[in-house]
Amino acid sequence: MSDRQLRRVIPSIDSADGAGVRLRRSIGQRSSVRIDPFLMLDMFSSDRPDDYIAGFPAHPHRGFETVTYMLDGLMLHRDHLGNEGLLRPGGVQWMTAGRGVIHEEMPQQEAGLMRGFQLWVNLPASEKMKPAAYQNLEPEQIVEAQDSQGNRIRLVAGALAFAGQQLVGPVSGISRQPLFVDVMLGAGAELTLPVPRNLSGFIYLFEGAVALGGQPLQLQAASELGDGDRVSLRAGEQGARLLLVAGEPIGEPVVQYGPFVMNTSAEVEQALRDYRDGRLTG
């Protein structure tokens, strides 16, 4: 067994998306700061309605998966397939755009805190044109566990050995063998979690303080993991909360134009034509 160390830090920056939703973007703020297979990571967090109320009106995607994980607030998903799901605190939407999907995500509140993440996961060339699919996981479906120190996890996707248990997240039928876990550490607590050597990944610290292998991690930044097969964490005096995300790298060219992520410029141009001609989702 070998501990993963900190390879690179990608600080988040103020940004906006959708119809003007304010957010902080780390992975994906430019093409040189991706972590294969992860294309983008946004965190939205505001109790000012003007920062989120306009939401994400109907828009297209092709060639990758989107993951929306809610911490606080209410968001409604609708798509061209007729899927509809209300994302509640602790709930997850895992959408495979494949050959094409048109969807919207709109806040269902006019006041209060709206907080969560959106992650984009790339698909290999062999899967980019597969049919679109959608999974809506209610908060009660997410696997939760606690160890003897009071450390808690919420496992969305992947398999994880934790507190003497072998846990499996509820998201199924997806690409890249992803591990997606929300980790909550008590004050001064230590925790070691296995992360398979063949997966690349990162930690996003969003509450408190934590060290990876003795090295303090930056708050509101994607901390890329180096080689190894486990992560060893130690929380600060106030505890910590973080996302641990990992997936199987693809190692293929990435050509992105907004909501279309393909392998060549010609494929992106085809996606634009298909969207313009009403054939993106056909």
C-alpha positions as a Markdown table, in Angstrom:
| # | Residue | x | y | z |
|---|---|---|---|---|
| 1 | Met | 0.0 | 0.0 | 0.0 |
| 2 | Ser | 1.3 | 3.5 | -0.8 |
| 3 | Asp | -0.2 | 6.9 | 0.1 |
| 4 | Arg | -1.2 | 9.3 | -2.6 |
| 5 | Gln | 0.4 | 12.7 | -2.3 |
| 6 | Leu | -0.6 | 16.1 | -3.6 |
| 7 | Arg | 0.3 | 16.4 | -7.3 |
| 8 | Arg | -1.2 | 19.8 | -8.3 |
| 9 | Val | -3.6 | 22.4 | -6.9 |
| 10 | Ile | -6.3 | 24.0 | -9.0 |
| 11 | Pro | -7.7 | 26.9 | -7.1 |
| 12 | Ser | -11.3 | 27.8 | -7.9 |
| 13 | Ile | -12.1 | 31.1 | -9.5 |
| 14 | Asp | -15.3 | 33.2 | -9.6 |
| 15 | Ser | -17.3 | 32.5 | -12.6 |
| 16 | Ala | -20.9 | 32.4 | -14.0 |
| 17 | Asp | -22.9 | 29.9 | -16.1 |
| 18 | Gly | -26.4 | 29.2 | -17.2 |
| 19 | Ala | -28.5 | 32.4 | -17.1 |
| 20 | Gly | -26.0 | 34.1 | -14.8 |
| 21 | Val | -25.6 | 31.7 | -11.8 |
| 22 | Arg | -22.7 | 32.7 | -9.8 |
| 23 | Leu | -20.2 | 29.9 | -9.0 |
| 24 | Arg | -16.6 | 28.9 | -8.4 |
| 25 | Arg | -14.9 | 26.9 | -11.1 |
| 26 | Ser | -11.7 | 24.8 | -10.5 |
| 27 | Ile | -11.3 | 22.0 | -12.9 |
| 28 | Gly | -12.1 | 23.2 | -16.5 |
| 29 | Gln | -11.5 | 26.9 | -16.1 |
| 30 | Arg | -9.2 | 26.3 | -19.1 |
| 31 | Ser | -8.2 | 23.3 | -21.1 |
| 32 | Ser | -4.9 | 22.8 | -19.3 |
| 33 | Val | -6.5 | 22.3 | -15.9 |
| 34 | Arg | -8.5 | 19.1 | -16.6 |
| 35 | Ile | -7.9 | 15.9 | -14.7 |
| 36 | Asp | -8.7 | 13.0 | -17.1 |
| 37 | Pro | -11.5 | 11.9 | -17.2 |
| 38 | Phe | -12.9 | 15.0 | -15.4 |
| 39 | Leu | -13.6 | 18.0 | -17.5 |
| 40 | Met | -15.1 | 20.5 | -15.1 |
| 41 | Leu | -16.0 | 21.1 | -11.5 |
| 42 | Asp | -18.2 | 23.9 | -10.3 |
| 43 | Met | -19.4 | 24.7 | -6.8 |
| 44 | Phe | -22.3 | 27.0 | -6.4 |
| 45 | Ser | -23.0 | 28.5 | -2.9 |
| 46 | Ser | -25.1 | 31.6 | -2.2 |
| 47 | Asp | -28.0 | 32.7 | 0.0 |
| 48 | Arg | -28.5 | 35.7 | -2.4 |
| 49 | Pro | -31.3 | 34.8 | -4.8 |
| 50 | Asp | -29.9 | 37.1 | -7.5 |
| 51 | Asp | -26.9 | 34.7 | -7.6 |
| 52 | Tyr | -28.9 | 31.6 | -8.6 |
| 53 | Ile | -32.6 | 32.4 | -9.3 |
| 54 | Ala | -32.2 | 32.5 | -13.1 |
| 55 | Gly | -30.9 | 28.9 | -13.1 |
| 56 | Phe | -29.8 | 26.9 | -16.1 |
| 57 | Pro | -32.6 | 27.1 | -18.8 |
| 58 | Ala | -32.8 | 24.5 | -21.5 |
| 59 | His | -29.5 | 23.8 | -23.1 |
| 60 | Pro | -27.8 | 20.9 | -25.0 |
| 61 | His | -25.0 | 18.5 | -24.3 |
| 62 | Arg | -23.1 | 15.7 | -26.2 |
| 63 | Gly | -20.2 | 13.4 | -25.4 |
| 64 | Phe | -20.0 | 13.3 | -21.6 |
| 65 | Glu | -21.8 | 12.9 | -18.3 |
| 66 | Thr | -23.0 | 15.6 | -15.9 |
| 67 | Val | -23.3 | 15.0 | -12.2 |
| 68 | Thr | -25.2 | 17.5 | -9.9 |
| 69 | Tyr | -24.8 | 16.9 | -6.2 |
| 70 | Met | -27.0 | 19.1 | -3.9 |
| 71 | Leu | -25.9 | 20.2 | -0.5 |
| 72 | Asp | -28.6 | 22.8 | 0.2 |
| 73 | Gly | -31.6 | 24.0 | -1.7 |
| 74 | Leu | -34.0 | 22.7 | -4.3 |
| 75 | Met | -33.3 | 22.3 | -8.1 |
| 76 | Leu | -35.7 | 20.8 | -10.7 |
| 77 | His | -34.3 | 18.8 | -13.6 |
| 78 | Arg | -36.3 | 18.3 | -16.9 |
| 79 | Asp | -35.0 | 16.9 | -20.2 |
| 80 | His | -36.2 | 16.1 | -23.7 |
| 81 | Leu | -36.7 | 12.5 | -22.8 |
| 82 | Gly | -39.5 | 13.4 | -20.4 |
| 83 | Asn | -37.4 | 12.8 | -17.3 |
| 84 | Glu | -38.1 | 15.1 | -14.3 |
| 85 | Gly | -36.6 | 15.1 | -10.9 |
| 86 | Leu | -36.5 | 17.4 | -7.9 |
| 87 | Leu | -33.0 | 17.5 | -6.5 |
| 88 | Arg | -33.2 | 17.9 | -2.7 |
| 89 | Pro | -30.3 | 18.4 | -0.2 |
| 90 | Gly | -28.2 | 15.3 | -0.4 |
| 91 | Gly | -29.7 | 14.2 | -3.7 |
| 92 | Val | -27.8 | 13.5 | -6.9 |
| 93 | Gln | -28.5 | 13.7 | -10.6 |
| 94 | Trp | -26.2 | 11.6 | -12.9 |
| 95 | Met | -27.0 | 12.3 | -16.5 |
| 96 | Thr | -25.3 | 10.6 | -19.5 |
| 97 | Ala | -25.6 | 13.0 | -22.4 |
| 98 | Gly | -24.2 | 10.5 | -24.9 |
| 99 | Arg | -25.2 | 11.4 | -28.5 |
| 100 | Gly | -27.4 | 14.3 | -27.2 |
| 101 | Val | -29.6 | 15.6 | -24.5 |
| 102 | Ile | -31.4 | 18.9 | -24.0 |
| 103 | His | -32.2 | 19.6 | -20.3 |
| 104 | Glu | -32.8 | 22.4 | -17.8 |
| 105 | Glu | -32.0 | 22.8 | -14.1 |
| 106 | Met | -34.1 | 25.5 | -12.4 |
| 107 | Pro | -34.1 | 26.5 | -8.7 |
| 108 | Gln | -37.3 | 25.8 | -6.9 |
| 109 | Gln | -36.9 | 28.5 | -4.2 |
| 110 | Glu | -36.8 | 32.3 | -4.1 |
| 111 | Ala | -34.9 | 32.7 | -0.9 |
| 112 | Gly | -32.4 | 30.8 | 1.2 |
| 113 | Leu | -29.1 | 29.0 | 0.6 |
| 114 | Met | -28.5 | 27.2 | -2.7 |
| 115 | Arg | -25.3 | 25.1 | -2.5 |
| 116 | Gly | -23.9 | 22.1 | -4.4 |
| 117 | Phe | -21.6 | 20.9 | -7.2 |
| 118 | Gln | -21.7 | 20.1 | -10.8 |
| 119 | Leu | -19.1 | 17.7 | -12.2 |
| 120 | Trp | -18.5 | 16.9 | -15.9 |
| 121 | Val | -17.1 | 13.4 | -16.6 |
| 122 | Asn | -15.8 | 12.7 | -20.1 |
| 123 | Leu | -16.8 | 9.6 | -22.2 |
| 124 | Pro | -14.4 | 7.6 | -24.4 |
| 125 | Ala | -14.9 | 7.8 | -28.2 |
| 126 | Ser | -16.6 | 4.4 | -28.1 |
| 127 | Glu | -19.4 | 5.8 | -25.8 |
| 128 | Lys | -19.8 | 9.4 | -27.0 |
| 129 | Met | -22.7 | 8.6 | -29.3 |
| 130 | Lys | -24.6 | 6.1 | -27.1 |
| 131 | Pro | -28.2 | 6.9 | -26.1 |
| 132 | Ala | -28.8 | 9.5 | -23.4 |
| 133 | Ala | -29.7 | 8.3 | -19.9 |
| 134 | Tyr | -30.7 | 9.8 | -16.6 |
| 135 | Gln | -30.5 | 8.8 | -13.0 |
| 136 | Asn | -32.1 | 10.8 | -10.1 |
| 137 | Leu | -31.0 | 9.6 | -6.7 |
| 138 | Glu | -33.0 | 10.7 | -3.7 |
| 139 | Pro | -31.1 | 11.6 | -0.5 |
| 140 | Glu | -32.3 | 8.5 | 1.2 |
| 141 | Gln | -30.8 | 6.3 | -1.6 |
| 142 | Ile | -27.2 | 7.5 | -1.0 |
| 143 | Val | -25.1 | 5.0 | 1.0 |
| 144 | Glu | -24.1 | 6.5 | 4.4 |
| 145 | Ala | -21.8 | 5.1 | 7.0 |
| 146 | Gln | -19.9 | 6.2 | 10.1 |
| 147 | Asp | -16.7 | 4.9 | 11.8 |
| 148 | Ser | -15.7 | 4.7 | 15.5 |
| 149 | Gln | -14.1 | 8.2 | 15.3 |
| 150 | Gly | -17.3 | 9.8 | 14.2 |
| 151 | Asn | -16.1 | 10.2 | 10.6 |
| 152 | Arg | -19.0 | 10.0 | 8.1 |
| 153 | Ile | -19.2 | 9.3 | 4.4 |
| 154 | Arg | -22.0 | 9.5 | 1.8 |
| 155 | Leu | -21.1 | 7.2 | -1.1 |
| 156 | Val | -22.7 | 8.2 | -4.4 |
| 157 | Ala | -20.8 | 6.0 | -6.9 |
| 158 | Gly | -18.2 | 3.3 | -6.8 |
| 159 | Ala | -17.1 | 0.7 | -4.2 |
| 160 | Leu | -15.4 | 1.7 | -1.0 |
| 161 | Ala | -14.0 | -0.2 | 2.0 |
| 162 | Phe | -14.9 | 1.9 | 5.1 |
| 163 | Ala | -15.3 | 1.1 | 8.8 |
| 164 | Gly | -15.0 | -2.6 | 8.2 |
| 165 | Gln | -17.7 | -2.6 | 5.6 |
| 166 | Gln | -17.6 | -3.0 | 1.8 |
| 167 | Leu | -19.9 | -0.3 | 0.5 |
| 168 | Val | -21.3 | 0.2 | -3.1 |
| 169 | Gly | -22.8 | 3.5 | -4.2 |
| 170 | Pro | -26.3 | 3.5 | -5.8 |
| 171 | Val | -25.3 | 5.0 | -9.2 |
| 172 | Ser | -25.0 | 2.2 | -11.8 |
| 173 | Gly | -24.4 | 1.6 | -15.5 |
| 174 | Ile | -21.9 | 4.5 | -15.9 |
| 175 | Ser | -18.5 | 4.9 | -17.5 |
| 176 | Arg | -15.0 | 5.2 | -16.0 |
| 177 | Gln | -15.5 | 3.2 | -12.8 |
| 178 | Pro | -16.0 | 6.5 | -10.9 |
| 179 | Leu | -15.6 | 6.9 | -7.1 |
| 180 | Phe | -17.7 | 9.8 | -5.8 |
| 181 | Val | -17.8 | 10.3 | -2.0 |
| 182 | Asp | -18.7 | 13.1 | 0.4 |
| 183 | Val | -16.4 | 12.8 | 3.4 |
| 184 | Met | -17.1 | 14.5 | 6.8 |
| 185 | Leu | -14.2 | 14.3 | 9.3 |
| 186 | Gly | -14.4 | 15.1 | 13.0 |
| 187 | Ala | -12.1 | 17.5 | 14.8 |
| 188 | Gly | -8.5 | 16.2 | 14.6 |
| 189 | Ala | -9.8 | 12.9 | 13.1 |
| 190 | Glu | -7.7 | 10.7 | 10.9 |
| 191 | Leu | -9.0 | 8.6 | 8.0 |
| 192 | Thr | -7.4 | 6.4 | 5.4 |
| 193 | Leu | -9.5 | 5.4 | 2.3 |
| 194 | Pro | -8.5 | 3.1 | -0.5 |
| 195 | Val | -8.4 | 4.6 | -4.0 |
| 196 | Pro | -7.5 | 2.0 | -6.7 |
| 197 | Arg | -4.2 | 2.7 | -8.4 |
| 198 | Asn | -5.6 | 2.7 | -11.9 |
| 199 | Leu | -7.9 | 5.7 | -11.1 |
| 200 | Ser | -6.9 | 9.4 | -11.3 |
| 201 | Gly | -8.7 | 11.8 | -9.0 |
| 202 | Phe | -8.8 | 14.8 | -6.7 |
| 203 | Ile | -10.1 | 16.1 | -3.4 |
| 204 | Tyr | -12.2 | 19.3 | -3.2 |
| 205 | Leu | -12.1 | 20.7 | 0.4 |
| 206 | Phe | -15.1 | 22.9 | 1.0 |
| 207 | Glu | -15.4 | 23.1 | 4.8 |
| 208 | Gly | -12.8 | 23.2 | 7.6 |
| 209 | Ala | -9.2 | 22.1 | 7.2 |
| 210 | Val | -7.5 | 18.9 | 6.2 |
| 211 | Ala | -4.0 | 17.5 | 5.4 |
| 212 | Leu | -3.3 | 14.8 | 2.8 |
| 213 | Gly | -0.3 | 12.7 | 3.8 |
| 214 | Gly | 0.7 | 15.6 | 6.2 |
| 215 | Gln | 0.4 | 18.3 | 3.5 |
| 216 | Pro | -2.4 | 20.9 | 4.2 |
| 217 | Leu | -4.9 | 21.2 | 1.4 |
| 218 | Gln | -6.2 | 24.5 | 0.0 |
| 219 | Leu | -9.9 | 25.4 | 0.7 |
| 220 | Gln | -12.1 | 25.7 | -2.4 |
| 221 | Ala | -9.6 | 24.1 | -4.7 |
| 222 | Ala | -9.3 | 20.8 | -6.6 |
| 223 | Ser | -6.2 | 19.0 | -5.2 |
| 224 | Glu | -5.1 | 16.5 | -7.7 |
| 225 | Leu | -3.9 | 13.1 | -6.3 |
| 226 | Gly | -0.6 | 11.6 | -7.2 |
| 227 | Asp | 0.1 | 7.9 | -7.7 |
| 228 | Gly | -0.7 | 5.4 | -5.0 |
| 229 | Asp | -3.6 | 3.3 | -3.8 |
| 230 | Arg | -4.9 | 5.1 | -0.7 |
| 231 | Val | -5.5 | 8.6 | 0.7 |
| 232 | Ser | -4.5 | 9.4 | 4.3 |
| 233 | Leu | -6.4 | 12.4 | 5.7 |
| 234 | Arg | -6.1 | 14.3 | 9.0 |
| 235 | Ala | -8.6 | 17.0 | 9.9 |
| 236 | Gly | -7.9 | 20.3 | 11.6 |
| 237 | Glu | -9.4 | 21.4 | 14.9 |
| 238 | Gln | -12.8 | 22.3 | 13.3 |
| 239 | Gly | -13.1 | 19.1 | 11.3 |
| 240 | Ala | -13.4 | 19.0 | 7.6 |
| 241 | Arg | -15.8 | 18.2 | 4.7 |
| 242 | Leu | -14.6 | 17.3 | 1.2 |
| 243 | Leu | -15.4 | 15.5 | -2.0 |
| 244 | Leu | -13.2 | 12.6 | -3.0 |
| 245 | Val | -13.6 | 11.9 | -6.7 |
| 246 | Ala | -11.7 | 9.4 | -8.9 |
| 247 | Gly | -12.2 | 7.8 | -12.2 |
| 248 | Glu | -10.4 | 5.7 | -14.9 |
| 249 | Pro | -8.5 | 8.0 | -17.3 |
| 250 | Ile | -9.3 | 7.9 | -21.0 |
| 251 | Gly | -6.2 | 9.2 | -22.7 |
| 252 | Glu | -7.8 | 10.4 | -25.8 |
| 253 | Pro | -7.9 | 13.9 | -27.5 |
| 254 | Val | -10.5 | 16.3 | -26.1 |
| 255 | Val | -12.0 | 18.9 | -28.3 |
| 256 | Gln | -14.6 | 21.0 | -26.5 |
| 257 | Tyr | -16.9 | 23.8 | -27.7 |
| 258 | Gly | -19.2 | 24.9 | -24.9 |
| 259 | Pro | -21.6 | 22.0 | -24.1 |
| 260 | Phe | -20.2 | 19.6 | -26.7 |
| 261 | Val | -17.1 | 17.5 | -25.9 |
| 262 | Met | -15.8 | 15.3 | -28.7 |
| 263 | Asn | -12.4 | 13.9 | -30.0 |
| 264 | Thr | -12.1 | 16.0 | -33.1 |
| 265 | Ser | -13.1 | 19.4 | -34.4 |
| 266 | Ala | -15.1 | 17.7 | -37.2 |
| 267 | Glu | -17.2 | 15.9 | -34.6 |
| 268 | Val | -17.8 | 19.2 | -32.7 |
| 269 | Glu | -18.9 | 20.8 | -36.0 |
| 270 | Gln | -21.2 | 17.9 | -36.6 |
| 271 | Ala | -22.7 | 18.3 | -33.1 |
| 272 | Leu | -23.3 | 22.0 | -33.9 |
| 273 | Arg | -25.0 | 21.2 | -37.2 |
| 274 | Asp | -27.1 | 18.5 | -35.5 |
| 275 | Tyr | -28.3 | 20.9 | -32.8 |
| 276 | Arg | -29.1 | 23.6 | -35.4 |
| 277 | Asp | -31.0 | 21.1 | -37.5 |
| 278 | Gly | -32.9 | 19.5 | -34.6 |
| 279 | Arg | -31.0 | 16.2 | -35.0 |
| 280 | Leu | -28.8 | 16.3 | -31.8 |
| 281 | Thr | -31.1 | 14.0 | -29.9 |
| 282 | Gly | -32.4 | 11.9 | -32.8 |
